[in-house]
Amino acid sequence: MPQQLATFKAEFFKALAHPIRIRIVDSLRGGEKGVNELSQMLHVEPANVSQQLAVLRVRNIVAGRKAGSSVFYSVSDPALFKLLDAAKEIFNNQLVGVREMLEEMKEGRRRK
């Protein structure tokens, strides 16, 4: 893998490396939203939403569209949702593995 691509990937994942930023991106699946709408949906202060959107904007993960005094944000590349879906699938697979391990531990205790 070329160094430039590896660096891009590292910076891209750093930009997503915050739960609020992930939630913001996920909230944009249905289309563009403003800071206040995101704030209400996520139960996060508007200032915090704006701060996290700035990080996502710098990495070109979200784009803003100005309409009057409001800015509406959308995901720059919808392929990002596939990445979030893959992460959710990995999470669910790990949960299944943990559940199976716990069941095996319970069975082991019952046999003793």
Secondary structure, 3 states (H helix, E strand, C coil): CCHHHHHHHHHHHHHHCCHHHHHHHHHHHHCCEEHHHHHHHHCCCHHHHHHHHHHHHHCCCEEEEEECCEEEEEECCCHHHHHHHHHHHHHHHHHHHHHHHHHHHHHHHHHC
